[in-house]
Amino acid sequence: MTAPALLTVDLNALSHNFHALEAVTGVPVHPVVKADGYGLGAVAVATRLLAEGARAFFVARRAEGEALRAALGPVPTIYVLDGCVGDAAAALREASLRPVLNHYDQLRAWFGSGGGACGLQIDTGMNRLGFRPEAAPEAFDGLDLVMSHLACADAPVEPMNRRQRDAFAAVAARYPAALKSFANSGGCFLGADFAFDAVRPGICLYGGGPEGRPDPRLKPVATLTAEVLQLRDVPAGESVGYSRGFVADRPRRIATCGAGYADGVLRSQSQVGQVWAAGAPRPILGRVSMDVIAVDVTGADVAVGDRIELFGANRLLDDAATAAGTISYELLTSIRPRVDRLYL
């Protein structure tokens, strides 16, 4: 029996997006599957992408890499963006994971324990992780990847994109034997000279647009739905939900639906969010609760047991994120474990 909240993952759409990004960039796509595949299930999405031809994956944490290695076997390369943290070198090596080294302490820890294949991150202006270009080490044995990360790729006209690209090209030339990777999802659409040897998309694989809005070249992958648990008629003047968050100005038909902030429906959608029900967008009324939301279905043909769509093919992910005052990344990664997953 399906739980009231259900996340459906269309693996054929995921495959389409993977190959669309290959076509746009003309280079291999190395998927980012951190945060449990952006909330969709890292093992499921990586298994499909491996079958589609992906040969390298990126995760953030060592534990994510260990789980992926156990599921996928020895074939793909798995890079850990955190690098070699603390005394993790032996565990990384045991799981055949490649740390992306971010500073000299990590470099010393990795090679002090025996070294091996690894990546190197160059900070070209984001000021997050990585070596500054002027402080980057010389080429060394085992280095097979040099990467950087765009700060403003979702804004194509931002001059920083070109500055970062040129800074990366200059420092990457010092590592002729290493694979060069620069572009994230948004970077895949900035032009051929941003692609280098391989790209590292995340959100665009999962249906989010490169500029934070829907892109017709990409298909929706994730659909979050909730079951209608009860219908009720609310007279004018009565309130709905906690703290009288909504007061009916006229008689309303309300559907109480089985998804709330314990499932990943952001509370910021209270009074401003919408869902798709009975062929049209319908507003969320009152406060998002832990387990349910109230949806205005006045005049609509809706029955108990029907499912409303919080995002998916009708209520596109980026549109739903904008309405919630956030980004598609947060909507996906907020989905909680108690939400059932169905893979198509």
Steps between C-alpha positions, in 0.01 A plus 500: 500500500636842403557755776306827483807681362669347195807597300501355150835499319493466121829332412430534127478877545827487696658316206366761258653782703834321523524463124367853443790634708743284304364649179519858625856475630658242269701349786441220754248568775616407849182520712486655844299264721572651841224550759352162408476591133346838584236320701399256227711204615868495409521127438198494271601800291869404483414144399297630207760760404773237510294294255468811280876540481605710801842391621571741785284640780539773760379485859560741788562266793712187540200304633308585184787365293526181703130427453524570128805278458328213679201531265676565169805279528851575379432654158426871550739756641356672806638835616437639850475879494572540872847364430708312753349613828677413826615138509278390209783405263499126575121475474499692171765271357322185623181604317694607187381858542698794366514808721492842339774668702418855609798620706850401604398320817287268289779451249744409779248265663433320171862453396626449851280191518604358165337723238329371188263639239336826603365832377594859571260791541601852401310792652452746214289747693224325689702501824358174620725196446827464314850639452533858388667505156816667625535241779414185304757218517707384208392188313551179696461126452145374534332823398239410239246785534520877535173685558347827607146617567296783350338741742250667263430248223124554533555860380657467151575872462687524832861604415635284783428189292758599240750614763476165675525310175816682395657462843430127491641459150822671606564289807373173346767529232750413773352149518514365142439137598189566711137510388362855512146554628344842553133520405213420735139487376480866407852492362399233249304771315761779506686389189745243371802664663347439843476123445872405512536118523189408700203672668344441843126573484268446791163676500457491121519121507208499740278739306594843631585770249851646469379851583254414776204483266358221282701413190324320211814298423465318831225266616345488849646207690338529844130517581389553860135423566277477805176313556177682579415374848181696564271758337302756693289808440618806693241778547591865454662640814650172623875442504725225368803357678727623777486860624198571279747523211214531252150634558244418233357809332230284340400132518795281402552133421821386669706186428724386784796330331755263651829689475651754736831635615594159645487376141696794358222744409662827601308705754582807291229382260233590755247731335716550188562151363292321241439142398355342187160337549213417267678647199589841645722672757336526843619710796625367831289659775622574851814358657689198371477250787731218592298234319239676284419802290161654422426566132215708360310275257183709488308410185742223401425131447717358779432188708656340805782277377593724208857629485606861473837595346738725693746496213546292188392510137216746566641706787860533381776472758648846444158664507416326826834609646448862399155502659654366821767770499783253449685299234436162342799349682338562838161363395656171391747455784234583761297188417502281809562123526140423596386604151466187289710484181369349178745455213370488147 
